[in-house]
Amino acid sequence: MTIDGDGLYLVAGLALLLGAVLPRLLRRYAVSAPIAFLGAGLLLGLAVDRARLSPIAEPELTEHLAELTVIVALMGVGLAIDRPIGLLRWSVTWRLLFIAMPAGVAALTGVGWWLGLAPATALLIAAVLAPTDPVLASDVQVGGPTTGESAEVDEEDEVRFALTSEAGLNDGLAFPLVYLAVFVATKTHSAWEWLGWYVVGKTVIGVAVGLGAGWLLGKMAFSAPAKSFRLADSREPVLALAMTLGVYGLTEVLHGYGFIAVFIAALALRAAERSHEFHSELHNFIGELEHILTWGILLLLGVAITGGLLEPLTLAGAVIGVLLVLVVRPVIAWLSLARTELDRSERWMTAAFGVRGVTSIYYLAAVGVHFATDLPWLWATVGFTVVLSVVVHGVAATPLMRTLDGRRR
């Protein structure tokens, strides 16, 4: 039996109701809401037309839905971070971004090559799986902005801060590595062009637009000369969505990295007036929207798996996913964090919780057309890795973070 168009409204309503109830029901147990939604998607796949909901059949829909989910999540994590950006304050983040991520991509590319993949395909799967996810990692991230009189007190533990700030930036910083895989496959750009434009130029545009837009919106929100023009006084949290879409769209029009710009803009807006309650209202609105989009992504992923997304998975693809989640990320991140202020257990927890998810889905949907021959295998490998990450990290997050919080208390 399949559900018709009108029946899908019923399914969507039930899914949203489930999404509102599940986080409360599962709060005491070692089962995250993403696991439950993925399971619901597997069941839903038995009742809908699975062929129409496959990411291979609908790459543009998959790309844009994942893209919207990621930029909304990036705005949310940017608004949630209390700590001002700086070389020393963010030293753990810089190590994860500029040591652990490229080293992990190199290691996973080597594994893929050793398993018999073409160089470009090995590099692509490693680059697509490189970014940690700001969407599915909410259980191990900072809870939200601290406002009011306690806004100047740094209460963020290093593990949550490191994982949140890393996820906020590496979504955009993985772009050059994905482009490099495409260029290796298509042989369309020189190494110097890739380095000058795709590594430096587009990154600089993203940072500049993010800083400029965040500064301007901060002035408009908190210190406009006329009180009637101060956005914070309007108490309209939908402005967070307007800011997200506007900053991302402007950066993409200017050919910069929109993911970087959205996160930087959120940090700049946060820095404009840290103690204002409007930050909490913006963050709460964005959080609700992010939850809805996340439920949709996970339901569709479950439907696609029921429809055979994982059928092309080979031993090589399974090995890549298992090694990434259980070995490559934890070991390389742990080594990159040597001689930091993290103690041994905090270091291991930061290294272990490199959640993979929606960002990987976006990247593959965006560039998969250049790898048509290997596309079913690529989707199977990414799908397997995301599911493995959701299950492993979802089960481990609650008890381990409770242990961390107990130690801090």
Beta strands, then each sheet from edge to edge (+ up, - down):
end
